């Protein structure tokens, strides 16, 4: 278990990012915000803009759409807080990126498997406070398509690994934090 790892899960618009940001502020530590998003259209750009406006201007921003482990290793240090938002977009980047996609998207690409292993190792080695945000998307029906099933399955497995490594885990519902662990 990583000593100071907090995992925040929730559905879309559940308040998970805002809650994670509050925890980072309340830590009183310098913060590095690792963003995994890729802005590919105007609507998503507006969402990112709203996130940016909400965050303190003095936080360091690192954009890591693919190399999340490398970004975490560079940002992590004792007496520092790293906020990663979010695993959901990172997985989408790994599965659907030109750099990582395989010919058979119904199978997890080798590059994604490697990225998961590197991220798991980076989390286990952290020295500072780390807050990780992810969506909980496994509460609905079983998806019809193989690509969607792969995504849901892999995000579920990734979330389980991070939750197991975390000292604290919180599920956000309607803006309310529900303690799952710690």
C-alpha positions as CSV (number, residue, x, y, z in Angstrom):
1,X,0.0,0.0,0.0
2,X,1.3,3.5,-0.9
3,X,1.5,5.5,2.3
4,X,-0.2,8.7,1.2
5,X,-2.3,7.8,-1.8
6,X,-5.9,8.9,-2.0
7,X,-8.2,7.6,-4.7
8,X,-11.3,9.5,-5.8
9,X,-13.9,7.7,-7.9
10,X,-17.2,8.8,-9.2
11,X,-19.5,9.2,-12.2
12,X,-19.6,12.1,-14.6
13,X,-20.3,15.4,-12.9
14,X,-20.2,13.7,-9.5
15,X,-17.8,16.3,-8.0
16,X,-14.7,14.1,-8.0
17,X,-12.3,16.6,-9.5
18,X,-13.5,19.5,-7.3
19,X,-13.2,17.2,-4.2
20,X,-9.7,16.1,-5.2
21,X,-8.7,19.8,-5.7
22,X,-10.0,20.6,-2.2
23,X,-8.0,17.8,-0.7
24,X,-4.9,19.1,-2.5
25,X,-5.5,22.6,-1.2
26,X,-6.2,21.4,2.3
27,X,-2.9,19.5,2.3
28,X,-1.1,22.8,2.5
29,X,1.7,21.4,0.3
30,X,2.9,22.7,-3.1
31,X,0.8,21.0,-5.8
32,X,1.6,19.6,-9.2
33,X,-1.5,18.9,-11.2
34,X,-1.0,16.1,-13.8
35,X,-3.7,16.4,-16.6
36,X,-4.2,13.4,-18.8
37,X,-6.7,15.0,-21.2
38,X,-6.2,15.6,-24.9
39,X,-8.2,18.5,-26.2
40,X,-9.7,17.4,-29.5
41,X,-12.8,19.6,-29.9
42,X,-14.3,22.9,-28.8
43,X,-16.7,21.4,-26.3
44,X,-14.0,19.5,-24.5
45,X,-11.7,22.6,-24.6
46,X,-14.4,24.5,-22.7
47,X,-14.6,21.7,-20.0
48,X,-10.8,21.9,-19.6
49,X,-11.0,25.7,-19.4
50,X,-13.5,25.4,-16.5
51,X,-11.2,23.0,-14.7
52,X,-8.3,25.4,-15.2
53,X,-10.2,28.4,-13.8
54,X,-11.1,26.5,-10.7
55,X,-7.5,25.6,-9.8
56,X,-5.1,27.9,-8.0
57,X,-2.8,29.7,-10.5
58,X,0.3,28.8,-8.5
59,X,-0.1,25.1,-9.0
60,X,2.3,23.5,-11.4
61,X,0.6,21.9,-14.5
62,X,2.0,18.9,-16.3
63,X,0.2,17.5,-19.3
64,X,0.7,13.7,-19.5
65,X,-1.7,12.1,-22.0
66,X,0.4,8.9,-22.3
67,X,3.5,8.9,-20.0
68,X,1.7,9.1,-16.7
69,X,4.3,7.1,-14.9
70,X,7.1,9.4,-16.1
71,X,5.2,12.5,-15.1
72,X,4.4,11.1,-11.7
73,X,8.1,10.1,-11.1
74,X,9.2,13.6,-12.1
75,X,6.6,15.5,-10.0
76,X,6.8,13.3,-6.8
77,X,8.9,14.3,-3.9
78,X,8.5,14.4,-0.1
79,X,6.6,17.4,1.1
80,X,4.7,17.8,-2.2
81,X,1.2,16.9,-3.5
82,X,0.6,15.4,-6.9
83,X,-3.0,15.4,-8.2
84,X,-3.7,13.2,-11.2
85,X,-6.9,13.9,-13.1
86,X,-7.8,11.4,-14.5
87,X,-7.2,7.7,-15.2
88,X,-10.3,7.5,-17.4
89,X,-8.9,9.9,-20.0
90,X,-5.5,8.3,-19.7
91,X,-6.9,4.9,-20.6
92,X,-8.8,6.3,-23.6
93,X,-5.5,7.9,-24.8
94,X,-3.7,4.6,-24.4
95,X,-6.3,2.6,-26.2
96,X,-7.1,5.0,-29.0
97,X,-3.8,6.8,-29.6
98,X,-1.8,6.5,-32.8
99,X,1.3,5.8,-30.7
100,X,-0.3,2.9,-28.8
101,X,-3.2,1.4,-30.7
102,X,-3.1,-2.2,-31.9
103,X,-4.6,-3.7,-35.0
104,X,-7.1,-5.5,-32.8
105,X,-8.6,-3.0,-30.4
106,X,-10.6,-5.8,-28.8
107,X,-7.3,-6.8,-27.1
108,X,-5.4,-4.5,-24.7
109,X,-2.4,-3.2,-26.7
110,X,1.1,-4.1,-25.4
111,X,2.0,-0.5,-25.0
112,X,-1.0,0.0,-22.7
113,X,0.0,-3.1,-20.6
114,X,3.5,-1.6,-20.3
115,X,2.1,1.8,-19.3
116,X,-0.1,0.2,-16.6
117,X,2.9,-1.7,-15.2
118,X,5.0,1.5,-15.2
119,X,2.3,3.5,-13.5
120,X,1.7,0.8,-10.9
121,X,5.4,0.8,-10.1
122,X,5.5,4.6,-10.0
123,X,2.6,4.7,-7.5
124,X,4.3,2.2,-5.3
125,X,7.5,4.3,-5.1
126,X,5.9,7.7,-4.3
127,X,7.3,9.7,-1.4
128,X,4.8,12.6,-1.3
129,X,1.1,12.9,-1.2
130,X,-0.7,11.6,-4.3
131,X,-4.4,12.1,-5.2
132,X,-5.7,10.1,-8.2
133,X,-9.1,10.7,-9.9
134,X,-11.0,8.2,-12.0
135,X,-14.5,7.6,-13.2
136,X,-16.5,4.6,-11.9
137,X,-18.3,3.4,-15.1
138,X,-18.9,-0.2,-14.2
139,X,-22.3,0.4,-12.5
140,X,-24.4,0.2,-15.7
141,X,-25.3,-2.4,-18.2
142,X,-22.8,-4.6,-19.9
143,X,-21.7,-2.7,-23.1
144,X,-22.7,-4.3,-26.4
145,X,-19.5,-3.6,-28.4
146,X,-16.2,-5.4,-27.9
147,X,-14.2,-2.1,-27.8
148,X,-16.5,-0.6,-25.1
149,X,-16.3,-3.8,-23.1
150,X,-12.5,-3.8,-23.3
151,X,-12.5,-0.1,-22.1
152,X,-14.9,-0.8,-19.2
153,X,-13.1,-4.0,-18.2
154,X,-9.6,-2.4,-18.3
155,X,-10.8,0.7,-16.4
156,X,-12.3,-1.5,-13.8
157,X,-9.1,-3.4,-13.4
158,X,-7.0,-0.3,-13.2
159,X,-9.4,1.3,-10.6
160,X,-9.1,-1.9,-8.5
161,X,-5.3,-1.8,-8.6
162,X,-5.2,1.8,-7.6
163,X,-7.8,1.3,-4.9
164,X,-5.9,-1.6,-3.4
165,X,-2.7,0.5,-3.3
166,X,-4.5,3.5,-1.7
167,X,-4.6,4.4,1.9
168,X,-7.9,6.2,1.3
169,X,-10.6,5.8,-1.3
170,X,-13.7,7.9,-1.8
171,X,-16.7,7.5,-4.0
172,X,-18.3,10.8,-5.1
173,X,-22.1,10.8,-5.6
174,X,-24.0,14.0,-6.3
175,X,-21.1,16.0,-4.9
176,X,-21.0,14.0,-1.6
177,X,-18.0,12.0,-0.6
178,X,-18.6,8.5,0.6
179,X,-15.6,6.9,2.3
180,X,-14.8,3.5,0.9
181,X,-11.4,3.0,2.6
182,X,-9.3,4.7,5.3
